[in-house]
């Protein structure tokens, strides 16, 4: 028996859930198919929520915040068990499951457990463990199957000695020494988490810097801060050989150096979860590592099949994935609602310390041949920064020196993931550098940093103008 819907969504992560809820809100009969044992996708189960919760747990157990406040190291590292370390993560994940289930029930969305594959462009066969397969068809289909860690060939991911960003959450002990391969978001986040707990972390990356899409100064300052909590870096190094798993793991680098550790985390990027869908058989075009190719409305090469979230690639953020799915469903059903994703997209990287960024970096301004100036201020010059003990934080605003048009905002420090929304909102609403000066911020708050970074920027423009006038005379 084939059950027919207006919309069938494959995957219950942030994109799948919000896309389904968007259509159901406007009266469309909707179903979600989920193959995993738990709802919520990578966002809740193995990615966004767990890693960010572990970050807070690491900060609590390590006493890093208290060190900044009082200069006292009373780390509890030796007393921490893996159960204690994971307890809060498990509690938060379970709460998020309940929230997603409640949202699905509230919108009267059918939840079908099993693995889907296309039988024809409108029909999906759902294989269910311990039950007969069922056929489901939809006028519109949304692919929101997310992504999984990429496994380079020749490496035995056993989940004990050699882990990816999923299996790292199931380790049985906190390692004394750890090698992280990959200087992207996942690698940097986990390197900082385990270093905070006292693990000796060595981060290896073939590139000469961390986080290539982040402003260079911010990335360099992050590296300095990570070095201060004990992370060792081997940048510009390729992995030549991995020996293990066994009693620990050994790694040979392109420089000839050999490293040994209790655990190796491979953070070598991700690949789309499309292997079982049979997409190419129904005409859906795919790119590298299984990325589903879509247009600006998240439509695939088959008009009634849409895709959103990690499965389509960059930026692969839960926040943008939700918005992509909403826009896709508005377009699919001709709704008069949210028709575009904002071009101003804030990013947050939950390292220790945090990074928040929006818009262009200094490097991108130079690549585009854009004249720009910057305004910078330190948390150390801010009363709230002094109160919370984070004197190394930084707010940087990039802007045009004549029109004062904003190009980007970049923040390193406590609360950066929250603070970045001030900058992104002002950019989205068309404000300029003077907007930060005109508005009022509570005192003492880190938000004030925007005002003083703007004053710094205006001072730099004035200095340039005075210098130019002196040269002219």
FENFENGI-V812592 format. One line per field, one symbol per residue. psi: psi as a letter, one per 40 degrees, with the letter a starting at -180 (. if undefined). A space follows every 10 residues. Layout:
psi = ???
//
This chain:
psi = hhhiidhhhh hfaddddddd dddddfehhi ihhhdidiie addddebddd dddddddddd ddfdddddde fhhfheddeh iddddedddd dddddddddd ddddddefhh hhhihiihdi eehhhhhhhe iiiihhiidi hhhfeaiihh hiiehggeed dhiaededee ieihidihhh hhfadddddd ddddddeehh hhhhieieii gdeihddddd ddddddddee hihgiehihd ihhaibgaii hhideeihii idihhhgfai iigededfdd deehiiaife hhhiaeefha ehdehiiiad eeahefiddd dddddddddd ddefigbhei hhehhiihhf ahiihhiiai iddddddefh hiiihiiidd ehdddddeeg eeihhhhhih ddeehhdihh hhiheddddd ddddddddee iaddddddih iihhiddddd dddddddddd dddddddddd dd.
//
